[in-house]
């Protein structure tokens, strides 16, 4: 599962980490387009927080 810190409404999941990242990019693009159409301010940020599963 992936979520963007600056865009908490952008959530997705993929079978692999790479797929999840690609789906997040697509979802973010769509969200930016929606914000522009609605005249909303686009959040800016550069944080990267990544969790990965660990088997114990």
mmCIF file as gemmi writes it, N, C-alpha and C atoms, coordinates in Angstrom:
data_model
loop_
_atom_site.group_PDB
_atom_site.id
_atom_site.type_symbol
_atom_site.label_atom_id
_atom_site.label_alt_id
_atom_site.label_comp_id
_atom_site.label_asym_id
_atom_site.label_entity_id
_atom_site.label_seq_id
_atom_site.pdbx_PDB_ins_code
_atom_site.Cartn_x
_atom_site.Cartn_y
_atom_site.Cartn_z
_atom_site.occupancy
_atom_site.B_iso_or_equiv
_atom_site.pdbx_formal_charge
_atom_site.auth_seq_id
_atom_site.auth_asym_id
_atom_site.pdbx_PDB_model_num
ATOM 1 N N . UNK Axp A 1 ? 0.849 -1.17 0 1 0 ? 1 A 1
ATOM 2 C CA . UNK Axp A 1 ? 0 0 0 1 0 ? 1 A 1
ATOM 3 C C . UNK Axp A 1 ? 0.888 1.224 0 1 0 ? 1 A 1
ATOM 4 N N . UNK Axp A 2 ? 0.502 2.231 -0.739 1 0 ? 2 A 1
ATOM 5 C CA . UNK Axp A 2 ? 1.269 3.468 -0.79 1 0 ? 2 A 1
ATOM 6 C C . UNK Axp A 2 ? 0.367 4.67 -0.581 1 0 ? 2 A 1
ATOM 7 N N . UNK Axp A 3 ? 0.902 5.694 0.076 1 0 ? 3 A 1
ATOM 8 C CA . UNK Axp A 3 ? 0.17 6.928 0.325 1 0 ? 3 A 1
ATOM 9 C C . UNK Axp A 3 ? 1.164 8.069 0.283 1 0 ? 3 A 1
ATOM 10 N N . UNK Axp A 4 ? 0.711 9.227 -0.182 1 0 ? 4 A 1
ATOM 11 C CA . UNK Axp A 4 ? 1.577 10.399 -0.236 1 0 ? 4 A 1
ATOM 12 C C . UNK Axp A 4 ? 1.332 11.275 0.986 1 0 ? 4 A 1
ATOM 13 N N . UNK Axp A 5 ? 2.4 11.646 1.679 1 0 ? 5 A 1
ATOM 14 C CA . UNK Axp A 5 ? 2.292 12.432 2.915 1 0 ? 5 A 1
ATOM 15 C C . UNK Axp A 5 ? 1.591 13.757 2.652 1 0 ? 5 A 1
ATOM 16 N N . UNK Axp A 6 ? 2.004 14.466 1.601 1 0 ? 6 A 1
ATOM 17 C CA . UNK Axp A 6 ? 1.436 15.771 1.293 1 0 ? 6 A 1
ATOM 18 C C . UNK Axp A 6 ? 0.028 15.672 0.71 1 0 ? 6 A 1
ATOM 19 N N . UNK Axp A 7 ? -0.337 14.499 0.228 1 0 ? 7 A 1
ATOM 20 C CA . UNK Axp A 7 ? -1.629 14.255 -0.401 1 0 ? 7 A 1
ATOM 21 C C . UNK Axp A 7 ? -2.261 13.024 0.252 1 0 ? 7 A 1
ATOM 22 N N . UNK Axp A 8 ? -2.774 13.116 1.465 1 0 ? 8 A 1
ATOM 23 C CA . UNK Axp A 8 ? -3.281 11.94 2.169 1 0 ? 8 A 1
ATOM 24 C C . UNK Axp A 8 ? -4.436 11.243 1.449 1 0 ? 8 A 1
ATOM 25 N N . UNK Axp A 9 ? -5.104 11.948 0.536 1 0 ? 9 A 1
ATOM 26 C CA . UNK Axp A 9 ? -6.201 11.318 -0.189 1 0 ? 9 A 1
ATOM 27 C C . UNK Axp A 9 ? -5.718 10.438 -1.338 1 0 ? 9 A 1
ATOM 28 N N . UNK Axp A 10 ? -4.417 10.497 -1.647 1 0 ? 10 A 1
ATOM 29 C CA . UNK Axp A 10 ? -3.838 9.655 -2.695 1 0 ? 10 A 1
ATOM 30 C C . UNK Axp A 10 ? -3.302 8.375 -2.049 1 0 ? 10 A 1
ATOM 31 N N . UNK Axp A 11 ? -4.042 7.293 -2.225 1 0 ? 11 A 1
ATOM 32 C CA . UNK Axp A 11 ? -3.689 5.996 -1.648 1 0 ? 11 A 1
ATOM 33 C C . UNK Axp A 11 ? -3.86 4.942 -2.734 1 0 ? 11 A 1
ATOM 34 N N . UNK Axp A 12 ? -2.925 4.024 -2.818 1 0 ? 12 A 1
ATOM 35 C CA . UNK Axp A 12 ? -3.022 2.946 -3.798 1 0 ? 12 A 1
ATOM 36 C C . UNK Axp A 12 ? -2.225 1.748 -3.316 1 0 ? 12 A 1
ATOM 37 N N . UNK Axp A 13 ? -2.317 0.67 -4.038 1 0 ? 13 A 1
ATOM 38 C CA . UNK Axp A 13 ? -1.5 -0.5 -3.717 1 0 ? 13 A 1
ATOM 39 C C . UNK Axp A 13 ? -1.171 -1.243 -4.999 1 0 ? 13 A 1
ATOM 40 N N . UNK Axp A 14 ? -0.056 -1.945 -4.957 1 0 ? 14 A 1
ATOM 41 C CA . UNK Axp A 14 ? 0.371 -2.734 -6.101 1 0 ? 14 A 1
ATOM 42 C C . UNK Axp A 14 ? 0.939 -4.06 -5.635 1 0 ? 14 A 1
ATOM 43 N N . UNK Axp A 15 ? 1.132 -4.953 -6.572 1 0 ? 15 A 1
ATOM 44 C CA . UNK Axp A 15 ? 1.678 -6.271 -6.238 1 0 ? 15 A 1
ATOM 45 C C . UNK Axp A 15 ? 3.153 -6.19 -5.873 1 0 ? 15 A 1
ATOM 46 N N . UNK Axp A 16 ? 3.849 -5.18 -6.416 1 0 ? 16 A 1
ATOM 47 C CA . UNK Axp A 16 ? 5.262 -4.97 -6.107 1 0 ? 16 A 1
ATOM 48 C C . UNK Axp A 16 ? 5.459 -3.522 -5.701 1 0 ? 16 A 1
ATOM 49 N N . UNK Axp A 17 ? 6.603 -3.23 -5.111 1 0 ? 17 A 1
ATOM 50 C CA . UNK Axp A 17 ? 6.922 -1.861 -4.731 1 0 ? 17 A 1
ATOM 51 C C . UNK Axp A 17 ? 6.967 -0.963 -5.96 1 0 ? 17 A 1
ATOM 52 N N . UNK Axp A 18 ? 7.549 -1.455 -7.038 1 0 ? 18 A 1
ATOM 53 C CA . UNK Axp A 18 ? 7.646 -0.668 -8.266 1 0 ? 18 A 1
ATOM 54 C C . UNK Axp A 18 ? 6.261 -0.36 -8.837 1 0 ? 18 A 1
ATOM 55 N N . UNK Axp A 19 ? 5.383 -1.366 -8.823 1 0 ? 19 A 1
ATOM 56 C CA . UNK Axp A 19 ? 4.024 -1.152 -9.321 1 0 ? 19 A 1
ATOM 57 C C . UNK Axp A 19 ? 3.292 -0.128 -8.456 1 0 ? 19 A 1
ATOM 58 N N . UNK Axp A 20 ? 3.47 -0.215 -7.154 1 0 ? 20 A 1
ATOM 59 C CA . UNK Axp A 20 ? 2.834 0.732 -6.241 1 0 ? 20 A 1
ATOM 60 C C . UNK Axp A 20 ? 3.317 2.154 -6.516 1 0 ? 20 A 1
ATOM 61 N N . UNK Axp A 21 ? 4.608 2.315 -6.737 1 0 ? 21 A 1
ATOM 62 C CA . UNK Axp A 21 ? 5.156 3.641 -7.048 1 0 ? 21 A 1
ATOM 63 C C . UNK Axp A 21 ? 4.555 4.194 -8.332 1 0 ? 21 A 1
ATOM 64 N N . UNK Axp A 22 ? 4.449 3.358 -9.364 1 0 ? 22 A 1
ATOM 65 C CA . UNK Axp A 22 ? 3.868 3.796 -10.636 1 0 ? 22 A 1
ATOM 66 C C . UNK Axp A 22 ? 2.4 4.189 -10.46 1 0 ? 22 A 1
ATOM 67 N N . UNK Axp A 23 ? 1.668 3.404 -9.697 1 0 ? 23 A 1
ATOM 68 C CA . UNK Axp A 23 ? 0.266 3.719 -9.449 1 0 ? 23 A 1
ATOM 69 C C . UNK Axp A 23 ? 0.123 5.016 -8.656 1 0 ? 23 A 1
ATOM 70 N N . UNK Axp A 24 ? 1.041 5.265 -7.716 1 0 ? 24 A 1
ATOM 71 C CA . UNK Axp A 24 ? 1.024 6.528 -6.975 1 0 ? 24 A 1
ATOM 72 C C . UNK Axp A 24 ? 1.275 7.708 -7.901 1 0 ? 24 A 1
ATOM 73 N N . UNK Axp A 25 ? 2.215 7.556 -8.834 1 0 ? 25 A 1
ATOM 74 C CA . UNK Axp A 25 ? 2.483 8.629 -9.8 1 0 ? 25 A 1
ATOM 75 C C . UNK Axp A 25 ? 1.239 8.937 -10.623 1 0 ? 25 A 1
ATOM 76 N N . UNK Axp A 26 ? 0.572 7.889 -11.093 1 0 ? 26 A 1
ATOM 77 C CA . UNK Axp A 26 ? -0.648 8.075 -11.881 1 0 ? 26 A 1
ATOM 78 C C . UNK Axp A 26 ? -1.74 8.756 -11.061 1 0 ? 26 A 1
ATOM 79 N N . UNK Axp A 27 ? -1.93 8.29 -9.83 1 0 ? 27 A 1
ATOM 80 C CA . UNK Axp A 27 ? -2.955 8.863 -8.963 1 0 ? 27 A 1
ATOM 81 C C . UNK Axp A 27 ? -2.639 10.318 -8.631 1 0 ? 27 A 1
ATOM 82 N N . UNK Axp A 28 ? -1.368 10.617 -8.403 1 0 ? 28 A 1
ATOM 83 C CA . UNK Axp A 28 ? -0.979 11.995 -8.108 1 0 ? 28 A 1
ATOM 84 C C . UNK Axp A 28 ? -1.237 12.898 -9.303 1 0 ? 28 A 1
ATOM 85 N N . UNK Axp A 29 ? -0.907 12.434 -10.498 1 0 ? 29 A 1
ATOM 86 C CA . UNK Axp A 29 ? -1.162 13.218 -11.705 1 0 ? 29 A 1
ATOM 87 C C . UNK Axp A 29 ? -2.654 13.558 -11.807 1 0 ? 29 A 1
ATOM 88 N N . UNK Axp A 30 ? -3.501 12.57 -11.601 1 0 ? 30 A 1
ATOM 89 C CA . UNK Axp A 30 ? -4.943 12.797 -11.672 1 0 ? 30 A 1
ATOM 90 C C . UNK Axp A 30 ? -5.404 13.778 -10.594 1 0 ? 30 A 1
ATOM 91 N N . UNK Axp A 31 ? -4.825 13.681 -9.396 1 0 ? 31 A 1
ATOM 92 C CA . UNK Axp A 31 ? -5.204 14.584 -8.315 1 0 ? 31 A 1
ATOM 93 C C . UNK Axp A 31 ? -4.768 16.019 -8.615 1 0 ? 31 A 1
ATOM 94 N N . UNK Axp A 32 ? -3.572 16.184 -9.164 1 0 ? 32 A 1
ATOM 95 C CA . UNK Axp A 32 ? -3.097 17.522 -9.538 1 0 ? 32 A 1
ATOM 96 C C . UNK Axp A 32 ? -4.031 18.128 -10.582 1 0 ? 32 A 1
ATOM 97 N N . UNK Axp A 33 ? -4.425 17.346 -11.571 1 0 ? 33 A 1
ATOM 98 C CA . UNK Axp A 33 ? -5.349 17.84 -12.599 1 0 ? 33 A 1
ATOM 99 C C . UNK Axp A 33 ? -6.685 18.25 -11.975 1 0 ? 33 A 1
ATOM 100 N N . UNK Axp A 34 ? -7.185 17.459 -11.04 1 0 ? 34 A 1
ATOM 101 C CA . UNK Axp A 34 ? -8.447 17.785 -10.371 1 0 ? 34 A 1
ATOM 102 C C . UNK Axp A 34 ? -8.312 19.068 -9.552 1 0 ? 34 A 1
ATOM 103 N N . UNK Axp A 35 ? -7.195 19.225 -8.83 1 0 ? 35 A 1
ATOM 104 C CA . UNK Axp A 35 ? -6.971 20.44 -8.046 1 0 ? 35 A 1
ATOM 105 C C . UNK Axp A 35 ? -6.924 21.659 -8.961 1 0 ? 35 A 1
ATOM 106 N N . UNK Axp A 36 ? -6.247 21.545 -10.087 1 0 ? 36 A 1
ATOM 107 C CA . UNK Axp A 36 ? -6.161 22.67 -11.031 1 0 ? 36 A 1
ATOM 108 C C . UNK Axp A 36 ? -7.543 23.046 -11.554 1 0 ? 36 A 1
ATOM 109 N N . UNK Axp A 37 ? -8.336 22.062 -11.911 1 0 ? 37 A 1
ATOM 110 C CA . UNK Axp A 37 ? -9.681 22.328 -12.422 1 0 ? 37 A 1
ATOM 111 C C . UNK Axp A 37 ? -10.55 23.008 -11.375 1 0 ? 37 A 1
ATOM 112 N N . UNK Axp A 38 ? -10.332 22.68 -10.111 1 0 ? 38 A 1
ATOM 113 C CA . UNK Axp A 38 ? -11.125 23.244 -9.023 1 0 ? 38 A 1
ATOM 114 C C . UNK Axp A 38 ? -10.529 24.53 -8.465 1 0 ? 38 A 1
ATOM 115 N N . UNK Axp A 39 ? -9.36 24.931 -8.968 1 0 ? 39 A 1
ATOM 116 C CA . UNK Axp A 39 ? -8.712 26.143 -8.487 1 0 ? 39 A 1
ATOM 117 C C . UNK Axp A 39 ? -8.128 26.016 -7.09 1 0 ? 39 A 1
ATOM 118 N N . UNK Axp A 40 ? -7.847 24.797 -6.657 1 0 ? 40 A 1
ATOM 119 C CA . UNK Axp A 40 ? -7.271 24.574 -5.325 1 0 ? 40 A 1
ATOM 120 C C . UNK Axp A 40 ? -5.755 24.748 -5.369 1 0 ? 40 A 1
ATOM 121 N N . UNK Axp A 41 ? -5.194 25.129 -4.214 1 0 ? 41 A 1
ATOM 122 C CA . UNK Axp A 41 ? -3.739 25.241 -4.09 1 0 ? 41 A 1
ATOM 123 C C . UNK Axp A 41 ? -3.123 23.845 -4.077 1 0 ? 41 A 1
ATOM 124 N N . UNK Axp A 42 ? -2.058 23.686 -4.847 1 0 ? 42 A 1
ATOM 125 C CA . UNK Axp A 42 ? -1.389 22.396 -4.941 1 0 ? 42 A 1
ATOM 126 C C . UNK Axp A 42 ? -0.335 22.288 -3.843 1 0 ? 42 A 1
ATOM 127 N N . UNK Axp A 43 ? -0.435 21.285 -2.958 1 0 ? 43 A 1
ATOM 128 C CA . UNK Axp A 43 ? 0.551 21.112 -1.889 1 0 ? 43 A 1
ATOM 129 C C . UNK Axp A 43 ? 1.953 20.872 -2.456 1 0 ? 43 A 1
ATOM 130 N N . UNK Axp A 44 ? 2.933 21.445 -1.785 1 0 ? 44 A 1
ATOM 131 C CA . UNK Axp A 44 ? 4.322 21.271 -2.197 1 0 ? 44 A 1
ATOM 132 C C . UNK Axp A 44 ? 5.054 20.57 -1.064 1 0 ? 44 A 1
ATOM 133 N N . UNK Axp A 45 ? 5.896 19.65 -1.407 1 0 ? 45 A 1
ATOM 134 C CA . UNK Axp A 45 ? 6.669 18.946 -0.396 1 0 ? 45 A 1
ATOM 135 C C . UNK Axp A 45 ? 7.69 18.061 -1.057 1 0 ? 45 A 1
ATOM 136 N N . UNK Axp A 46 ? 8.615 17.593 -0.275 1 0 ? 46 A 1
ATOM 137 C CA . UNK Axp A 46 ? 9.648 16.738 -0.824 1 0 ? 46 A 1
ATOM 138 C C . UNK Axp A 46 ? 10.008 15.59 0.099 1 0 ? 46 A 1
ATOM 139 N N . UNK Axp A 47 ? 9.125 15.304 1.039 1 0 ? 47 A 1
ATOM 140 C CA . UNK Axp A 47 ? 9.413 14.244 2.006 1 0 ? 47 A 1
ATOM 141 C C . UNK Axp A 47 ? 9.323 12.876 1.355 1 0 ? 47 A 1
ATOM 142 N N . UNK Axp A 48 ? 10.133 11.971 1.829 1 0 ? 48 A 1
ATOM 143 C CA . UNK Axp A 48 ? 10.063 10.579 1.387 1 0 ? 48 A 1
ATOM 144 C C . UNK Axp A 48 ? 10.058 9.711 2.628 1 0 ? 48 A 1
ATOM 145 N N . UNK Axp A 49 ? 8.972 9.036 2.835 1 0 ? 49 A 1
ATOM 146 C CA . UNK Axp A 49 ? 8.825 8.104 3.946 1 0 ? 49 A 1
ATOM 147 C C . UNK Axp A 49 ? 8.405 6.789 3.326 1 0 ? 49 A 1
ATOM 148 N N . UNK Axp A 50 ? 9.2 5.776 3.533 1 0 ? 50 A 1
ATOM 149 C CA . UNK Axp A 50 ? 8.915 4.498 2.894 1 0 ? 50 A 1
ATOM 150 C C . UNK Axp A 50 ? 9.032 3.38 3.911 1 0 ? 50 A 1
ATOM 151 N N . UNK Axp A 51 ? 7.988 2.586 4.037 1 0 ? 51 A 1
ATOM 152 C CA . UNK Axp A 51 ? 8.017 1.423 4.912 1 0 ? 51 A 1
ATOM 153 C C . UNK Axp A 51 ? 8.057 0.183 4.031 1 0 ? 51 A 1
ATOM 154 N N . UNK Axp A 52 ? 8.813 -0.789 4.47 1 0 ? 52 A 1
ATOM 155 C CA . UNK Axp A 52 ? 8.89 -2.046 3.728 1 0 ? 52 A 1
ATOM 156 C C . UNK Axp A 52 ? 8.622 -3.198 4.693 1 0 ? 52 A 1
ATOM 157 N N . UNK Axp A 53 ? 7.989 -4.257 4.213 1 0 ? 53 A 1
ATOM 158 C CA . UNK Axp A 53 ? 7.688 -5.384 5.094 1 0 ? 53 A 1
ATOM 159 C C . UNK Axp A 53 ? 8.948 -6.144 5.497 1 0 ? 53 A 1
ATOM 160 N N . UNK Axp A 54 ? 8.913 -6.682 6.701 1 0 ? 54 A 1
ATOM 161 C CA . UNK Axp A 54 ? 10.031 -7.466 7.222 1 0 ? 54 A 1
ATOM 162 C C . UNK Axp A 54 ? 9.472 -8.77 7.775 1 0 ? 54 A 1
ATOM 163 N N . UNK Axp A 55 ? 10.062 -9.881 7.375 1 0 ? 55 A 1
ATOM 164 C CA . UNK Axp A 55 ? 9.642 -11.168 7.916 1 0 ? 55 A 1
ATOM 165 C C . UNK Axp A 55 ? 10.445 -11.468 9.175 1 0 ? 55 A 1
ATOM 166 N N . UNK Axp A 56 ? 9.745 -11.914 10.227 1 0 ? 56 A 1
ATOM 167 C CA . UNK Axp A 56 ? 10.43 -12.272 11.474 1 0 ? 56 A 1
ATOM 168 C C . UNK Axp A 56 ? 10.156 -13.704 11.85 1 0 ? 56 A 1
